[in-house]
Amino acid sequence: MWYIIGILLTVCFLVDPVLCQSRYCYYLLGEVNARLCFDCPAGQRLKYGTCYTCHNSCTITPYKVSSSSVTVLQSRFCDSNAQDCYRCTKGTYGVGCGSQCVGRCDSNGCGQYSGNCFRCDDGYWGDTCSSTCPVGCSGTRCDQVTGSCDVCESGWTGDGCDVTCPSHCDDQGCDQTSGTCVACDVGRCGYTCTNGCPPNCDDQECDRVSGSCVTCDMGWYGHNCVTPCQTTCDIQGCDRASGVCVACDSGWYGDYCEYLYPFNCDFLGCDKYIGNCSSCQAGWTGPKCDTRLCTGHCLDDTCDDSDRCINCSHGYWGPQCSRECGTHCGDDGCNRETAVCTGCDTGRHGARCQDACIQACEGGCGQYGAVCNDCVDRFYGDFCNLACNANCNSSLCSRNGMCTDGCVGGWTGPMCDRQCDIEHCSQCRESGGTVVCV
């Protein structure tokens, strides 16, 4: 290779005539088989044997030509006049790529001759992406040519997504084309949810189109739930269409619970439709429990056909349980035939618990015989009428009089009734029938 006036000169021998006839080759002295192929340094363009510098904004476009004997890698930047680029760097366009792309083209730039953006940044549209997409477009994206939103953000409608959905549409928003709400806020109805549901709809829920309540609040019925149930219906209210009570308050019967039931029905009440008692209070009989069964103080007001009580209420005795048991009979009352107390209050004894136990008894005494259940301190015996020996320590003894805490000084024996008689012996004890000093 030789350098001639600063131009890279490549001599091509015996190359394909087609290659040598290209605009990058030049005949040398008319020799058919010895042609010169000129190529300029990167960034320049050959013209009549001279290299011209391309515009700075032209981009490199490598290409390859080859034959069986040679491969040439060259760089094409601009045309033969070195004025117009074959290709512009991204972000430029025009003759010589001398103009910057305008607007908000994305990273792909703009057309080399038109300057129009290939694609816009998100949120922009137009030939040069200079217009802002409507605020209601989902993801701020819109059609690059028309500016119309592809999809509206929730809460917006219209071609440009620039109209807010009606205020009572729920979180699902509204239809992008018609503006009709997808669903309404609680308590609203209508295509645009501008109407309120009737006030007595259960949970304020009504049909979105017709406005009719889905179901009524407890205590209301009829079209749009404007009619109150009868006040004597129980807490279950009434049928939404007919107003018939589901069940009645205690003391009432009939479809609308408009009739009082007989006074002596028990807590189960009566048949809702004809008023017959489910069962009667004690002491009454008949379909409507209006016939008295018995008198006196019968337990649960029950008696036989002769008006004799089956059992007496607590504290009464006799055939009709009309006589009171003794005042001190215990919780079990008395025998209904003899009035003998079944048990006595603590501290009383006798058939009718008419007598008081001895004062030294502790925990009362037996109903018959008056034997004490236990004795207070310092007393013993069946009736706790015997005092413990004074020679017992603290005067404490068992129920049979034996000292439980030893003897005071100078005394010994189970009941501390033997004196220590050995001279100078202050403490003694019995051993084999003999008293010995301790």
Secondary structure by P-SEA (a helix, b strand, c coil): cccccccbbbbbcccccccccccccccccccccbbbbbbbcccbbbcccbbbbccccbbbbbbbbbcccbbbbbbbcccccccccccccccccccccccccccccccbbbbccccccccccccccccccccccccccccccccccccccccccccccccccccccccccccccccccccccccccccccccccccccccccccccccccccccccccccccccccccccccccccccccccccccccccccccccccccccccccccccccccccccccccccccccccccccccccccccccccccccccccccccccccccccccccccccccccccccccccccccccccccccccccccbbbccccccccccccccccccccccccccccccccccccccccccccccccccccccccccccbbbbcccccccc
